[in-house]
Amino acid sequence: MNILITNDDGIYSPGIASLARVASNFGVVRVAAPDVEQSSMGHAITASRPLHYKKSPVNFENNIEAIRVNGTPADCVALGLHLWKDTDVILSGVNIGLNVGNSMWHSGTLAGAKQGVLFGKKAIALSAPAGETEPDFPALEPFVKEALQLLLNDSTVNLTNVNFPQKPIGMKYTRQAVQQYDGIVIPGNDPRGRKHYWFTIMPLDPAEADTDRWAVENGYTSITPLRLDLTNEGELNRLLRVQPVEQ
Ligand code: MN
C-alpha cells in the first residue's frame, strides 16, 4: 500500500512525524505537507501563483520521502498525487486540536483528506485534542494504529474523520455534531484602544449522544464516515414535487 501523508500544522509538527511512524507499518509512506502552519484554511487551493516544493526529510524516520510545499493542505495532496501516481490512500494529521462538529467546515486537516477523495482515493483525517501542552503523540500511537488497521482494511468507506481523546478507552462510530456552531467572535480592544476581534472556539451546548464531540468528551476515539455530496436529498425531492420549475 502506498500512503501519502499531509497535515495542516506544517511539516515540522510532531503530529505528522508520529503519523508517518505509525503508517510505516502499513506500507510505503510519502509526505507532502505545508511549509508553515495552515490550520483553519479549510479546502483552500492556491490558484493565483505557482507552487514550489523542497525535499524535507528532517522530521521523519526511515528515509521517508518528504517534501514541504508553499501551499495549503489541499495543494499538498494535489501535488503529492501528481508526483506519486501510485498512491492508494491519503492520511491527514495527526492534527494538534480536535476536528469535530462544525469545525469540519474550516479544518485544513479534513480538507487534506477531502482533496484525496476528490482525486478518487481513500482518505482518513486524524486529530487529537490540544490543551495547555501538545498531545502526547507517542502515547496515542497504538490507538492511531488501531484506527488505521480498522479503516484501511475496510474496502468500502472512502472518507473518515477520526478524533482521539487524550486517553482512549475504546472506539465509537459517530455522526457529526451539528447542533452548535463553535466559531464565535469576541470583541475587545488592542493596546492602542482600537477595537479588535478574536475568532475563537467555544462549545455552546452539551454534545448530543452518538456525535463525534460526545464520543471524545466521554473518552472514546470517534470515527465518523463522511461524504462529499452536500445535496440535501429531502429538500431536492420536496422542491421537485411542490415547486416544479421546468415548463
Ligand atoms: Mn491544525
Residues whose N, C-alpha, C, O or C-beta is under 5 A from the ligand:
A	BS01	MN	D8 D9 S39 N95 I96
